[in-house]
């Protein structure tokens, strides 16, 4: 299962009692632990397909193409990364609120893609 990349701010729209923190790390100081969390999510997907959704949360703001020619990266960097597990039922219940918060968060940092002439 691919983890959904989202800001930590947005995922907090899902109440704490409905999300499970599987791993937390500063920058990339525990990639092995992050891998183990990902493997657990994959195991759950094999055993109970479609029952859970995994997230990779970080509050850094940059468009996906930030480091390609013609784009400026945004300047907000957050060093903490989180791997979070949520049941699929809860995700469907809160998905709209989370995605709205995600867009608000990105907009608040005014990420802009440079249009080339």
N, C-alpha and C positions, 0 to 999 in steps of 0.2 A: 504494500500500500504506500502510495506517495503521501508524505506529510503535507498538509496545507500550510503554506508560509503566510503568516499573519502577524500583526503587531501585538505585543503583549497587552497594550492598552485596550485593543478591540476585543480580545478573547475574554477579558474581564467582564464583558457584558453577560457572559454566562456565569451565574452564581457559583461561588467557590464550592458549594456542596455538590455541584454537578460536573465539576472538572477535576481531573486527577493529574497532578504534577508528577511526571515520571523522571524527569532529569532537569537539572539547572546547572549551567556552567558559565564561567567568565571567559569571554572570547572563545578560544579553541583549546582551553587547558585540560579538557576531559573528553576528547572525541570518542574514546572507548566507551565511556558511560553513555554518551549520546547514541552510539551504535547499538548498545544493549537495549536502550529504550526503544529504538526503532525496530529491533528484532522482536521485542515483546509485542509491539503493535502488529507486526507481520504475523506472529504466532496467533494472536487473537483473531486476526482477519482470516487465517486458515481454519481455525476452529469454529468460529462463529461469523461467517461472511456477512458483511454489511451491518454488523452490530455496533461498531465503534468507528470514530474518526480521530485521526492523529494530527496534531498541529506542531509546527516549529515556530515558536513565537520570539520575536525580537523587535525592539522599538526603533531600530535604525530606519531612516527614511531615505530611500533612493529608488528611482524607477528601475525596472529590471534591466534597462539598457543603459544604465548610468555611466558605464565605463567604455562605451563604444563611441566612435567618432560622431561628433555633432550633438552630443548631450552633455549636460553638466550634472555631476552627482550632487545630491542634496547634502547639506553639511551637518545633519544631525546623526550622530553615531551613538549607539547604546551597546555596551560590551556584554550584557547579560543575554543568554539564550535559554529558552525553555522548551522542553518537549512535554506536550500536554495531551491527555486522552479524554475524550468525551463520548458518551453513548450517541449513536446515530439519531435516536429519538430526541434527545436533548438538543443536538446540533440543529435538527430541523425546526425545533421550537424557537431557537434563538438566532438562527442563521441570518435573518434579515437585520436584526438589531446589531449583530456583530459586524456585518458587511457595511452597514450604515456608519457605524463608529469607525471602521477602518478607513472609509473614504473621508470622513471628517478629519481624522488624524492626519492623513496624507495631505489633505487640503490645507490644514492648519500650518503645515511646513512649506506650503507654496512650492511644491516640486513642479518644475516646468521643464518640458522637453523643448529643446532649441530647434526651431524650424530652419532648415538650410535653404538658402535662396537658389 
